[in-house]
């Protein structure tokens, strides 16, 4: 079974990345809205990118998407979707996806190299957030952070190249779940990009403090992974004391190794 790149007809960054993939790859149409190459398939659906439940089965899914931020910083991002708490942006409440840490890492590393060639752009890794929630591994590769950037052809090509790099890699890295810190994972992103460590789920300090560190949610972060995890990483200063104590207690009850990031 091949991986599937998912695009939305209504999402401008999806369409940009789709165009770039068609420029880089020889894709043949299998049916309406579905194309195939030797390494992957590409499917186009209607609807919000954070609510699409692909009708085509796949080894794993890579969603090509917009990224929005108030700062408007031109950025290329990657992350595992899922909801630690409520489902305000698609998916299911208190439901994480199956993370594929090594693919997140491959895309993050490729984006970091390619962003360096784009004037004023940066590469980043985000924490788990938004939908959809699927039964197969899934990750998002995105162009941000405003309408001006979503249609930028150089950015579309960079994300397409990063996706292809990850799809064609068979490398697996020591994988972890990570907890704490802010939305752009300042403790974990440098490790993902600059070391041999891979991270699938990243749960922000805000989410831990607001929604709690219940054992069932911590179990999801540890178990819903393609790779067998080495353990958990904690941004020690990126979680308030009470939430941190609850998190460590849950990890230890589950028999998970953990260390400070």
Backbone as a ProteinNet text record, in pm:
[ID]
protein_1_A
[PRIMARY]
XXXXXXXXXXXXXXXXXXXXXXXXXXXXXXXXXXXXXXXXXXXXXXXXXXXXXXXXXXXXXXXXXXXXXXXXXXXXXXXXXXXXXXXXXXXXXXXXXXXXXXXXXXXXXXXXXXXXXXXXXXXXXXXXXXXXXXXXXXXXXXXXXXXXXXXXXXXXXXXXXXXXXXXXXXXXXXXXXXXXXXXXXXXXXXXXXXXXXXXXXXXXXXXXXXXXXXXXXXXXXXXXXXXXXXXXXXXXXXXXXXXXXXXXXXXXXXXXXXXXX
[TERTIARY]
83.7	0	88.1	52	130.8	81.6	168.6	120.6	31.5	-53.7	-145.6	-125.9	-99.5	-97.3	-239.6	-290.3	-428.8	-432.5	-513	-531.1	-679.7	-708.9	-845.9	-864.4	-977.9	-1008.5	-1019	-1059.6	-1082.7	-964.3	-858.3	-745.5	-635	-601.9	-506	-366.4	-318.4	-186.4	-188.6	-298.8	-314.4	-299.2	-367.7	-363.7	-224.4	-157.5	-20.5	73.6	66	152.9	118	-10.8	-53.2	10.2	3.7	62.7	211.5	279.3	423.2	451.7	370.7	390.2	371.2	273.4	253.7	371.5	436.6	553.8	677.7	683.1	800.4	787.8	665.4	639.9	556.5	568.9	481.3	365.8	249.8	132.3	26.1	-25	-130.5	-262.8	-368.8	-499.7	-558.3	-597.9	-661.8	-813.7	-865.2	-1008	-1024.1	-1146.7	-1167.9	-1115.7	-1022.8	-969.4	-861.6	-811.3	-706.6	-600.8	-475.5	-361.8	-258.6	-172	-74.5	60.1	167.4	303.1	361.5	488.4	551.1	563.4	567.3	594.4	475.5	376	266.8	144.2	33.5	-88	-125	-202.5	-249.6	-400.1	-473.5	-619.1	-666.9	-766.8	-824.5	-969.8	-1004.7	-1139.5	-1194.1	-1325.1	-1388.3	-1396.3	-1397.5	-1417.5	-1296.1	-1316.2	-1209.8	-1100.4	-976.8	-864.1	-856.2	-905.7	-897.2	-1014.3	-1103.4	-1219.1	-1228.2	-1134.3	-1138.7	-1107.2	-1194.1	-1169.5	-1150.3	-1027.6	-1003.1	-1078.3	-1136.8	-1206.6	-1110.8	-988.6	-888.2	-794.9	-780.6	-692.4	-546.6	-459.3	-318.4	-233.3	-103.8	-9.8	-7.5	-1.6	-12.9	-54.4	-99.3	-148.8	-60.8	-32.6	31.1	-66.9	-118.2	-211.2	-132.1	-158.5	-95.6	-189.9	-143.4	-237.9	-181.1	-273.9	-237	-199.1	-119.7	-92.2	-125	-194.6	-231.1	-167.1	-115.4	-67.7	-86.7	-106.9	-128.5	-5.4	112.2	235.9	252.3	192.5	206.2	344.1	426.5	562.4	560.5	630.9	638.1	703.8	634.1	686	641.9	722.3	694.6	689.2	578.7	559.8	519.3	540.7	499.9	456.5	358.2	316.7	221.5	201.2	100.7	-29.6	-141.3	-268.3	-327.9	-427.8	-496	-536.9	-628.5	-685.5	-661.9	-582.1	-562.7	-687.6	-760.7	-883	-1001.1	-1066.5	-1185.1	-1148.1	-1249.9	-1229.5	-1285.2	-1222.1	-1270.1	-1239.6	-1137.5	-1097.9	-1090.5	-1202.3	-1208.4	-1157.2	-1182.4	-1139	-1236.4	-1186.4	-1267.4	-1205.7	-1289.6	-1234.5	-1148	-1040.8	-953.6	-913.7	-875.6	-836	-711.8	-604.4	-482.5	-480.5	-403.8	-383.3	-265.6	-241.8	-121.1	-9.2	92.8	203.5	308.5	374.6	483.7	605.1	674.8	781.1	890.9	930.4	1040.4	1002.7	877.2	833.1	822	774.2	773.9	915.9	1010.3	1149	1204.1	1179.8	1231.4	1177.2	1048.8	990.8	1047.4	1059.1	1113.2	1255.6	1337.6	1475.9	1481.9	1399	1397.1	1346.3	1241.6	1188.2	1290.8	1367.8	1470.2	1574.4	1614.4	1712	1652.4	1529.7	1467.2	1425.2	1382.6	1344.3	1463.8	1582.7	1703.8	1731.3	1669.7	1687.5	1579.7	1480.4	1372	1392.2	1400.7	1431.7	1322.6	1361.4	1268.9	1178.3	1196.7	1112.8	1181.1	1100.5	1154.4	1079.2	1144.8	1082.4	1051.8	939.7	902.7	827.9	823.8	747.3	644.5	520.8	414.5	374	304.2	247.2	123.8	76.9	-48.4	-161.9	-240.6	-362.7	-446.5	-571.3	-677.3	-695.9	-799.7	-834.4	-767.9	-801.8	-899.9	-838.5	-922.3	-872.9	-901.1	-796.4	-804.5	-753.6	-775	-731.5	-593.8	-536.5	-402.3	-309.8	-177.9	-85.7	-108.3	-91.8	-119.5	-31.3	10.9	83.3	45.8	70.8	40.8	169.8	180.3	289	224.5	270.8	193.4	276.7	204.8	260.4	191	269.1	210.3	276.6	219.9	113.3	-10.2	-11.3	-123.6	-148.2	-255.3	-292.9	-179.4	-99.8	13.3	110.6	134.1	230.8	169.9	41.1	-19.5	-2.8	-5.6	5.5	144.4	242.2	379.6	433.3	467.4	509.4	639.1	731.5	855.7	828.7	736.1	699.3	628.4	540.1	471.9	569.1	669.5	770.3	852.9	884.9	963.1	888.3	759.7	682	666.5	643.2	632.9	762.1	876.6	1005.1	1026.4	985.9	1000.5	912.9	791.7	701.7	762.7	814.2	874.9	996.8	1076.4	1194.1	1154.9	1049.8	1005.2	947.4	868.4	806.9	913.7	1021.4	1124.1	1230	1220.6	1316.4	1265.4	1355	1318.1	1387.3	1438.3	1508.3	1410.5	1449.5	1374.9	1471.3	1424.5	1508	1457.7	1541.5	1492.3	1376.8	1259.3	1138.2	1088.7	1032.1	981.8	846.9	771.1	660.6	715.8	663.7	717.8	606	638.7	539.4	597.1	516.4	554.6	596.7	607	650.6	535.6	568.4	469.8	440.5	360.2	302.7	408	519.7	622	735.7	708.1	796.2	943.3	975.1	1112.7	1218.7	1182	1278.4	1294.8	1187.1	1186.9	1219.1	1178	1204.5	1353.8	1444	1587.8	1637.8	1581.9	1622.6	1575.3	1452.4	1398.2	1480.1	1514.4	1584.7	1734.2	1793.2	1938.5	2004.8	1928.5	1989	1930.3	1961.9	1907.9	1774.1	1719	1594.8	1473.9	1372.7	1245.5	1136.1	1040	929.2	799.3	702.5	572.8	473.8	422.7	330.2	407.3	362.1	413.5	292.2	281.6	167.7	215.6	152.6	197.8	174.7	252.7	232.4	93.7	45	-88.3	-195	-185.2	-283	-278.1	-158.1	-144.4	-205.8	-185.2	-235.9	-386.5	-438.9	-582.3	-664.4	-618.2	-698.1	-656.4	-542.9	-497.2	-407.1	-352.3	-257.7	-310.4	-433.8	-495.5	-420.6	-423.3	-346.4	-388.6	-518.8	-565.3	-507.5	-501.6	-444.7	-294.6	-226.7	-83.2	-58	-144	-131.8	-144	-239.7	-253.6	-124.3	-64.5	59.1	171.8	172.7	277.8	249.7	122.6	87.8	51.7	-1.1	-44.2	74.1	161.1	283.1	317.4	373.6	422.8	543.3	637.5	758.3	735.9	809.6	812.2	895.9	838.9	905.5	1017.6	1118.4	1224.4	1175.1	1073	1020.1	962.9	959.8	901.8	1007.7	995.5	1077.6	989.1	1039.5	962.6	1040.1	976.9	1029.8	1005.9	1108.2	1092.4	1044.9	1088.9	1046	922.8	876.1	763.7	631.9	627.4	503.7	500.4	387.9	375.9	382.2	419.4	452.5	342.9	218.8	111.9	89.5	85.6	66.5	186.6	304.4	425.6	425.5	385.1	379.3	278	162.2	60.4	111.1	183.1	237.6	338.6	432.2	534.6	470.2	369.9	301.2	234.2	170.4	104.4	206.4	316.8	421.4	475.6	497.8	554.2	454.2	326.6	224.7	219.1	244.8	242.1	375.1	472.6	601.9	686.5	663.2	735.5	860.7	969.6	1091.3	1069.9	1126.3	1115.4	1242.9	1267.5	1381.7	1354.5	1428	1416.6	1477	1409.4	1461.4	1576.6
-119.1	0	125.4	222	343.9	451.7	547.9	666.7	750.3	831.8	916.9	1062.2	1147.5	1291.5	1342.6	1414.4	1461.2	1611	1654	1796.9	1830	1954.3	2004.5	2096.9	2082.4	2169.1	2315.5	2338.9	2475.3	2536.7	2460.6	2509.2	2559.6	2690.3	2743.6	2683.8	2655.4	2593.1	2450.5	2378	2244.1	2248.1	2342.4	2351.8	2390.4	2475.8	2515.4	2395	2320.3	2202.7	2094.4	2077.2	1982.9	2017.6	2145	2187.5	2157.4	2181.8	2154.3	2005.3	1921.8	1776.8	1730.1	1786.6	1750.4	1796.2	1904.9	1951	1868	1804.8	1726.5	1577.8	1528.4	1385.2	1352.5	1230.4	1178.4	1106.7	1171.1	1117.2	1080.2	958.5	916.4	909.4	947.3	949.7	809.4	766.8	635.8	647.8	756.4	785.7	933.7	981.7	1123.6	1160.4	1255.8	1301.9	1215	1115	1026.8	1003.5	1028.7	1009.7	921.7	859.4	766.3	782.1	770.9	760	629	607.6	482.5	475	592.5	594.6	631.4	700.1	749.7	775.3	800.9	844.7	984.3	1054.2	1187.9	1191	1234.7	1241.8	1382.2	1426.3	1559.3	1544.5	1614.2	1608	1749.6	1759.8	1885.7	1898.2	2020.7	2044.2	2099.4	2132.5	2186	2081.8	2123.3	2031	1963.5	2028.9	1971.1	1878.5	1859.3	1772.5	1659.7	1653.3	1550.5	1413.4	1318.1	1176.8	1104.3	1077.4	1020.7	889.9	877.3	753.3	649.7	690.3	598.6	553.2	422.7	369.7	392.2	399.7	427	377.7	363.9	328.9	438.9	563	681.4	798.1	905.9	1022.7	1144.1	1220.4	1350.9	1453.9	1539.2	1644.2	1769	1821.9	1945.8	2061	2158.2	2252.7	2392.8	2485	2618.3	2613	2709.8	2735.7	2881.9	2908.9	3046.1	3085.8	3207.7	3261.6	3412.2	3466.6	3611	3690.2	3631.1	3702.8	3724.8	3635.3	3645.7	3609.9	3547.1	3511.7	3407.9	3431.9	3329.8	3203.1	3091.7	2972.1	2844.6	2742.9	2607.5	2519.9	2450.8	2381	2235.6	2157.4	2016.9	1981.4	1893.2	1848.1	1730.5	1664.9	1560.6	1625.2	1598.6	1653.9	1571.1	1627.7	1558.2	1654.8	1612.2	1700.2	1645.5	1717.5	1681.7	1714.4	1817.6	1859.1	1860.4	1975.1	1987	1982.9	1959.4	1949.3	2075	2187.2	2313.8	2327.1	2254.4	2262.4	2122.5	2052.5	1921.4	1809.6	1687.7	1572.3	1536.9	1467	1423.2	1474.8	1510.5	1556.5	1449.4	1495.1	1408.3	1282.2	1303.1	1191.7	1230.1	1154.4	1174.5	1080.4	1118.2	1033	938.7	853.2	770.5	855.1	882.2	966.4	884.5	949.2	885.8	977.3	958.8	1051	1063.8	952.6	957.7	1038.1	1031.3	1110	1258.1	1287.6	1427.5	1483	1403.1	1447.3	1471.2	1377.6	1391.6	1518.2	1544.4	1665.3	1789.1	1787.7	1904.3	1936.5	1834.1	1857	1911.4	1855.3	1903.9	2047.5	2078.5	2215	2314.9	2273.8	2363.3	2398.4	2299.7	2326.1	2415.1	2385.7	2458.1	2599	2616.9	2750.5	2844.8	2789.6	2871.4	2931.9	2875.7	2927.3	3028.8	3045.8	3141.1	3262	3376.4	3498.1	3528.1	3529.9	3566.7	3456	3335.1	3222.9	3143.3	3075	2988.8	2856	2753.5	2622.4	2600.8	2535.8	2513.3	2381.8	2334.7	2216.3	2261.1	2218.7	2259	2143.8	2181.1	2082	2018.5	1909.1	1847.2	1948.8	1963.3	2043.8	2015.8	2041.9	2030.6	1889.1	1875.4	1747.9	1730.4	1623	1520.3	1414.6	1321.6	1207	1082.1	1009.3	897.6	768.7	658.6	528.2	488.4	570.3	546.5	660.1	640.3	749.7	870.2	989.5	1112	1225.1	1311	1433.1	1542.7	1666.2	1783.2	1852.2	1888.7	1971.9	2098	2214.6	2336.7	2455.4	2547.6	2677.5	2784	2870.8	2978.7	3111.2	3221.3	3213.3	3292.6	3344	3424	3396.6	3454.3	3434.1	3468.1	3566.2	3607	3491.4	3411.7	3302	3173.4	3150.6	3022.2	2988.2	3090.1	3065.3	3083.5	3107.9	3130.4	3002.5	3005.1	2881.6	2823	2908.2	2855.8	2780.8	2833.7	2765.1	2634.2	2636.5	2513.2	2407.2	2448	2353.8	2299.4	2386	2342.6	2236.4	2258.8	2160.5	2031.7	2043.9	1924.2	1843.3	1910.4	1840.7	1773.3	1840.8	1782.1	1657.8	1664.6	1548.9	1431.4	1458.6	1350.9	1292.4	1377.2	1330.2	1233.7	1269.4	1183	1052.4	1059.4	938.9	840.3	891.7	804.9	759.4	808.7	767.1	643.1	551.6	434.9	437.1	552.7	564.5	572.1	510.3	522	569.3	657.9	723.5	690.2	709.4	695.4	793	740.8	822	843.2	961.3	1001	1070.9	1073.8	1167.9	1283.8	1402.7	1521.1	1602.3	1662.5	1735.7	1868.4	1974.5	2104.9	2203.5	2328.6	2433	2498.4	2589.8	2667.3	2604.3	2673.1	2613.8	2565.9	2637.7	2600.2	2518	2457.5	2355.2	2397.3	2507.5	2558.8	2464.1	2374.6	2276.7	2156.6	2123.3	1998.8	2017.2	2128.7	2150.1	2142.1	2205.6	2192.6	2048.5	1969	1828.2	1751.5	1780.2	1712	1746.1	1873.5	1918.6	1889.7	1902.3	1902.6	1785.4	1681.7	1566.1	1438.6	1324.4	1198.6	1162.9	1253.7	1227.7	1260.2	1174.9	1200.2	1213.5	1300.3	1322.3	1322.4	1243.5	1238.8	1332.1	1289.8	1374.8	1478.9	1603.9	1711.2	1779	1772.8	1829.8	1955.3	2067.2	2194.5	2202.6	2287.8	2313.3	2369.8	2455.6	2513.6	2404.4	2309.1	2200.7	2115.2	2086.8	2006.9	2078.3	2208	2285.6	2305.5	2326.4	2351.9	2224.6	2118.3	1996.5	1885.3	1902.4	1801.7	1697.4	1611.3	1508	1371.2	1345.7	1218.2	1101.2	989.9	873	824.1	831.8	783	866.7	998.6	1082.8	1061.2	1048.2	1021.6	885.8	788.2	656.8	669.1	750.8	770.4	824.2	923.1	982.3	880.5	786.2	683.9	567.5	534.7	414.3	440.3	556.3	584.1	636.2	544.6	576.1	461.1	492	388	319.3	399.1	343.8	309.4	214	189.2	299.4	369.3	485.8	448.6	536.4	527.1	579.1	665.8	724.4	861.8	945.4	1079.1	1184.1	1298.2	1415.7	1522.8	1590.8	1696.6	1826.8	1930.9	2067.1	2111.3	2096.6	2107.4	2245.9	2348	2484	2526.3	2437.8	2470.1	2412.1	2365.8	2315.1	2362.5	2414	2457.3	2338.6	2366.6	2262.4	2158.3	2200.6	2105.1	2011.3	2067.1	1984.2	1891.9	1942.3	1861.6	1743	1766.8	1657.6	1551.7	1595.6	1501.2	1422.4	1491.4	1426.1	1319	1353.9	1257.9	1138.3	1164	1055.3	961.8	1018.5	935.7	854.5	916.2	844.1	727.9	752.4	647.9	536.6	570.6	465.5	377.6	436.9	362.5	293	309.9	244.1	303.8	430.9	495.5	565.7	547.5	622.8	768.7	861.5	1001.5	1074.8	1186.2	1269	1413.4	1502	1644.1	1671.5	1756.1	1791.3	1889.5
0	0	0	-82.1	-94.3	2.1	34.7	106.4	15.3	75.9	1.3	42	-55.2	-33.4	-52.2	45.5	45.8	22.4	-74.9	-100.4	-100.8	-67.5	-70.3	-189.4	-257.2	-370.8	-328.4	-203.2	-156.5	-83.8	-62.8	15.9	-77.3	-73.9	-171.7	-162.2	-42.6	-30.5	-81.9	-57.9	-114.8	-266.1	-327.7	-473.3	-523	-449.5	-482.7	-476.6	-368.7	-350.8	-453	-480.5	-584.4	-718.5	-756.9	-884.5	-888.5	-774.9	-768.5	-783.5	-721.1	-732.3	-876.4	-945.9	-1086.4	-1171.6	-1130.5	-1203.1	-1176.4	-1060.4	-1021.3	-1054.8	-1065.5	-1077.7	-1200.7	-1245.5	-1350.2	-1281.3	-1281.1	-1212.8	-1316.2	-1306.1	-1398.5	-1322.7	-1391.3	-1326.7	-1321.6	-1201.5	-1184.1	-1192	-1136.9	-1137.7	-1110.2	-1112.5	-1086.4	-947.6	-942	-814.7	-754.1	-827.6	-774.8	-881.1	-841.3	-930.5	-861.2	-940.4	-883.4	-952.8	-873.6	-927	-875.9	-901.8	-856.9	-705.1	-637.4	-493.3	-406.3	-461.9	-379.3	-465.7	-397.2	-464.8	-415.2	-494.7	-459.3	-479.7	-377.4	-385.5	-352.5	-426	-405.8	-362.6	-254.8	-200.1	-181.7	-170.8	-136	15.8	63.6	205.9	276.6	402.8	485.8	504.7	490.3	500.2	636.4	741.8	876.3	907.2	809.2	830.6	728.4	635.6	531.8	591.4	564.6	598.5	466.4	426	292.5	269.6	152.4	117.7	60.8	31.1	-22.8	89.3	105.2	208.9	168.2	266.3	239.4	354.3	329.2	436.1	541.3	494.9	580.6	492.9	557.6	486.7	514.1	409.7	424	368.6	455.1	414.9	377.4	258	211	242.3	320.6	380.1	396.4	418.2	465	612.3	653	794.4	820.8	929.2	963.6	1096	1102.3	1229.4	1230.7	1349.1	1363	1321.4	1335.8	1303.5	1153.7	1073.4	929.2	877.2	959.9	918.5	807.3	696.3	591.7	646.9	641.7	707.3	637.1	653.2	607.4	731.9	753.1	880	859.9	964.3	965.9	1107	1118.5	1252.1	1241.3	1354.2	1368.2	1412.3	1344.3	1389.6	1503.2	1569.6	1678.4	1787.1	1871.1	1973.7	2113.8	2191.1	2332	2412.1	2368.2	2436.4	2341.3	2329.9	2245.8	2097.7	2013.9	1869.4	1802.4	1826.9	1770.8	1622.7	1575.2	1434.4	1374.4	1375.8	1314.4	1402.4	1359.8	1436.8	1548	1648.5	1761.2	1890.7	1990	2117.6	2183.5	2244.7	2324.7	2247.9	2122.3	2036.7	1957.4	1976.1	1899.4	1779.9	1679.8	1563.5	1586.5	1489.7	1489.7	1429.7	1508.4	1464.4	1390.9	1295.6	1221.5	1237.6	1349.4	1389.4	1284.8	1223.4	1127.1	1002.9	960	845	880.9	1001.7	1048.1	1044.4	1093.5	1096.8	956	865.5	729.1	663	680.7	622.1	689	821.9	893.7	848.6	835.1	793.1	650.2	561.5	423.4	417.6	494.4	494.9	547.3	648	703.4	597	518.7	411.5	303	264.2	154.4	194.5	319.9	366.2	363.7	385.7	382.4	246.7	142.4	6.8	-31.3	57.5	33.3	123.5	67.1	142.8	245.3	372.4	478.7	528.2	479.5	522.2	632.7	712.5	816.7	817.8	868	884.3	1031.6	1059.6	1199.1	1214.6	1338.5	1376.6	1479.5	1460.5	1552.3	1644.3	1749.8	1840.9	1777.7	1836	1790.7	1802.7	1696.9	1703.4	1579.9	1587.8	1486.8	1429.2	1346.8	1286.7	1151.8	1083.2	1122.2	1212.4	1258.1	1334.2	1251.8	1217.8	1123.3	1186.7	1115	1165.5	1113.3	1025.6	972.8	1016.3	1011.4	1046	955.2	1011.9	935.8	985.6	892.2	927	828.4	868.2	786	744.8	617.1	565.8	510.3	556.4	537.6	487.9	422.3	384	466.5	531.3	610.3	580.7	629.8	727.8	686	561.2	514.2	366.7	316.4	176.2	80.4	117.9	33.5	10.8	113.3	103.6	47.4	71.1	35.2	-113	-198	-341.3	-397.2	-310.9	-356.4	-420.9	-550.7	-618.9	-564.5	-517.7	-461.2	-331	-251.4	-127.2	-158	-258.4	-298	-342.8	-418.4	-465	-348.1	-250.8	-134.6	-54.4	-28.8	47.4	-33.1	-162.5	-247.1	-243.7	-252.8	-248.4	-113.1	-5.8	127.6	142.6	90.3	94.3	18	-100.3	-179.9	-110.5	-46.3	25.8	137.3	210.8	320.5	268.2	163.7	107.6	61.5	4.5	-53.2	47.2	168.4	270.6	343.4	370.9	451.2	587.1	625	752.5	869.3	978.8	1103.7	1211.3	1295.4	1395.6	1536.4	1638.5	1775.7	1798.6	1832.9	1836.1	1979	2000.8	2131.9	2117.5	2226.4	2242.5	2325.1	2302	2369.2	2434.1	2547.4	2625.2	2672.8	2659	2711.7	2605.1	2648	2557.1	2483.8	2396.2	2322.6	2186.7	2107.8	1986.2	1886.5	1877.2	1778.9	1838.9	1953.7	2011.6	2015.9	2085.1	2080.5	2135.2	2225.1	2276.7	2182.8	2113	2036.7	1889.2	1831.1	1688	1655.4	1735.2	1704.3	1711.1	1801.5	1810.2	1685.9	1643.2	1525.9	1402.2	1388.2	1268.2	1274.8	1393.4	1401.2	1469.5	1507.6	1573.4	1513.7	1575.8	1524.3	1588.9	1670.4	1741.9	1653.8	1658.4	1591.6	1697.2	1671.1	1764	1684.4	1730.2	1663.5	1729.8	1844.6	1919.7	1999.4	1989.2	2073.9	2136.5	2267.2	2338.9	2411.6	2382.9	2438.7	2588.7	2652	2793.5	2821	2731.6	2747.1	2747.6	2655.8	2649.7	2775.9	2823.1	2945.1	3064.7	3072.5	3185.7	3177.6	3056.7	3040.2	3048.7	2982.3	2968.8	3063.8	3131.2	3224.7	3160.2	3244.8	3200.6	3240.2	3202.4	3236.7	3176.4	3246.1	3204.1	3065.9	3034.9	2905.5	2791.6	2807.9	2702.7	2690	2801.8	2797.4	2731.1	2760.2	2696.6	2544.6	2497.8	2353.4	2292.1	2358.5	2305.6	2298	2389.6	2392.8	2298.4	2279	2203.6	2058.8	2028.3	1890.6	1809.2	1772.4	1699	1606.1	1490.9	1401.6	1464.1	1512.7	1573.7	1720.8	1770.2	1914.2	1978.1	2076.1	2132	2228.9	2231.4	2332.3	2466.6	2463.1	2584.7	2557.8	2661.4	2652.4	2682.7	2616.6	2643.2	2705.3	2806.2	2872.6	2867.6	2815.6	2824.9	2968.9	3050.6	3195.2	3239.7	3170	3203.2	3123.7	3035.4	2949.4	2996	3123.2	3183.3	3328.4	3371.3	3510.4	3605.8	3728.2	3825	3841.9	3863.2	3890.7	3772.7	3651.2	3532.1	3511.5	3539.4	3522.7	3618.8	3740.1	3837.2	3794.6	3742.4	3694.6	3574.2	3485	3366.8	3405.3	3491	3532.7	3603.2	3685.7	3754.6	3654.6	3552.1	3450.6	3372.3	3335.5	3262.7	3344.7	3471.3	3556.3	3583.2	3595.1	3610.2	3486.1	3370.8	3245.4	3215.2	3303.2	3286.2	3175.7	3141.1	3032.5	3082.2	3012.2	3043.3	3002.1	3077.2	3041.4	3080.6	3013.6	3049	3012.4	3075.3	3043	2906.2	2830.8	2697.9	2711.3
[MASK]
+++++++++++++++++++++++++++++++++++++++++++++++++++++++++++++++++++++++++++++++++++++++++++++++++++++++++++++++++++++++++++++++++++++++++++++++++++++++++++++++++++++++++++++++++++++++++++++++++++++++++++++++++++++++++++++++++++++++++++++++++++++++++++++++++++++

